[in-house]
Amino acid sequence: MYDVVVARAIHVLSVVIWIGGVCMVTTILLPSLRRYFPIQERLSLFHKIEERFAWQARFVVLLTGMSGFYMVWRLSAWDRFHHISYWWMNAMLLIWVLFMVMLFVLEPLFLEKKLHQMSNENPERAYKLVQRLHWVLLILSCITIMGAVMGSHGFW
């Protein structure tokens, strides 16, 4: 069972780095760019900074998924996805899928171009959209983390 302990440690560390990064971007970077830079520079600067974080985020999101699926497989915990008291497992999977789609599909294939186009047409609207999206993802992630910690300790 030491393998599950190691997998759980990798899983938690990956989530801390991943969602911690989302929190930093949402609560510090985006508001700072809004406060200190003119609208024409915000999205460009945000994209340059986010580009450095994107590969780290992709790596830890993959690591989170691999360690999570390993634990579910190793513990034969697939049935938990069918019980309401384990709602947080479905929430973890949903958050993970959302970020996987954002980081590996939408962002590189579609979203970057669309945001660039939107920022040329209406930079304030584009920036607000980026902020709202980050807040929604952060709030959903925090609810999921709280539910997972409480649920894994028998609260539900």
C-alpha positions in Angstrom: 0.0 0.0 0.0 3.0 2.3 0.1 2.4 2.9 -3.6 -1.0 4.5 -2.8 0.6 6.7 -0.2 3.2 7.9 -2.7 0.5 8.4 -5.4 -1.6 10.4 -2.9 1.4 12.6 -2.0 2.1 13.2 -5.7 -1.6 13.9 -6.3 -1.8 16.5 -3.4 1.4 18.2 -4.4 0.3 18.4 -8.0 -3.0 19.9 -7.0 -1.3 22.4 -4.7 1.0 23.6 -7.5 -1.8 23.6 -10.1 -4.6 25.3 -8.1 -2.1 27.5 -6.3 -1.0 28.8 -9.7 -4.6 29.4 -10.7 -5.2 31.3 -7.4 -2.1 33.4 -7.9 -3.1 34.3 -11.4 -6.7 35.0 -10.4 -6.2 37.0 -7.2 -2.8 38.7 -7.8 -1.7 38.7 -11.5 -4.9 39.7 -13.2 -5.9 42.4 -10.7 -2.3 43.8 -10.8 -2.3 44.0 -14.5 -5.7 45.7 -14.4 -4.5 48.3 -11.9 -1.0 49.1 -13.2 -1.2 48.7 -17.0 -3.3 50.3 -19.8 -5.9 48.1 -21.4 -3.9 47.8 -24.6 -1.0 46.1 -22.8 -2.9 43.9 -20.3 -3.7 40.8 -22.4 -0.4 40.9 -24.2 1.5 41.0 -20.9 -0.8 38.4 -19.4 -0.2 36.0 -22.3 3.5 36.4 -22.0 3.5 35.6 -18.3 0.9 32.8 -18.6 2.9 31.2 -21.4 5.7 30.5 -18.9 3.2 28.9 -16.5 1.2 27.0 -19.1 3.8 24.2 -19.4 4.1 23.8 -15.7 0.3 23.7 -15.4 0.0 21.1 -18.2 2.6 18.9 -16.4 1.0 19.1 -13.0 -2.5 18.6 -14.4 -1.3 15.4 -16.2 0.4 14.3 -13.0 -2.7 14.9 -11.0 -4.8 12.9 -13.4 -2.3 10.0 -13.6 -1.9 9.8 -9.8 -5.7 10.1 -9.3 -6.5 7.4 -11.8 -3.8 5.2 -10.3 -5.3 5.5 -6.9 -8.8 4.7 -8.1 -7.5 1.7 -10.0 -5.3 0.4 -7.2 -8.0 0.8 -4.6 -10.7 -0.5 -6.9 -12.7 2.6 -6.0 -14.6 3.0 -9.3 -17.9 2.4 -7.5 -17.5 5.6 -5.5 -18.4 7.5 -8.6 -21.9 6.1 -8.3 -22.6 7.2 -4.7 -23.8 10.7 -3.8 -21.7 10.7 -0.6 -18.6 10.6 -2.9 -19.8 13.6 -5.0 -16.4 15.1 -4.6 -14.8 12.4 -6.7 -17.0 13.3 -9.6 -16.2 17.0 -8.9 -12.5 16.2 -9.0 -12.9 14.4 -12.3 -15.0 17.3 -13.7 -12.5 19.9 -12.7 -9.6 17.8 -14.1 -11.4 17.3 -17.4 -12.2 21.1 -17.6 -8.6 22.0 -17.2 -7.4 19.3 -19.5 -9.7 20.6 -22.3 -8.7 24.2 -21.6 -4.9 23.5 -21.4 -4.6 20.9 -24.2 -7.4 21.6 -26.6 -9.1 25.0 -26.4 -6.2 27.2 -25.5 -3.7 26.0 -28.1 -6.2 25.3 -30.9 -8.8 28.0 -30.5 -8.8 30.2 -27.4 -5.5 32.1 -28.0 -6.6 33.2 -31.4 -10.1 34.1 -30.3 -8.7 36.1 -27.3 -6.3 37.9 -29.6 -9.1 38.8 -32.0 -11.4 39.9 -29.1 -8.6 42.0 -27.6 -8.2 43.9 -30.9 -11.9 44.5 -31.1 -12.8 45.2 -27.5 -9.8 44.8 -25.1 -11.8 45.6 -21.9 -14.4 43.0 -22.7 -11.7 40.4 -23.5 -9.9 41.1 -20.2 -13.1 40.9 -18.2 -13.9 37.5 -19.8 -10.4 36.2 -18.8 -10.9 37.4 -15.3 -14.4 35.9 -15.0 -13.2 32.6 -16.4 -10.4 32.4 -13.9 -12.7 33.3 -11.0 -15.2 30.6 -12.0 -12.5 27.9 -12.3 -10.9 29.0 -9.0 -14.1 28.9 -7.1 -15.2 25.5 -8.5 -11.7 24.2 -7.7 -11.8 25.5 -4.1 -15.2 23.9 -3.5 -13.9 20.7 -4.9 -10.8 20.7 -2.8 -12.8 21.4 0.4 -15.2 18.7 -0.5 -12.4 16.2 -1.3 -10.6 16.9 2.0 -13.7 16.7 4.1 -15.0 13.7 2.2 -11.8 11.7 2.4 -11.8 12.2 6.1 -15.3 10.8 6.5 -17.4 14.1 6.7 -19.9 13.1 4.1 
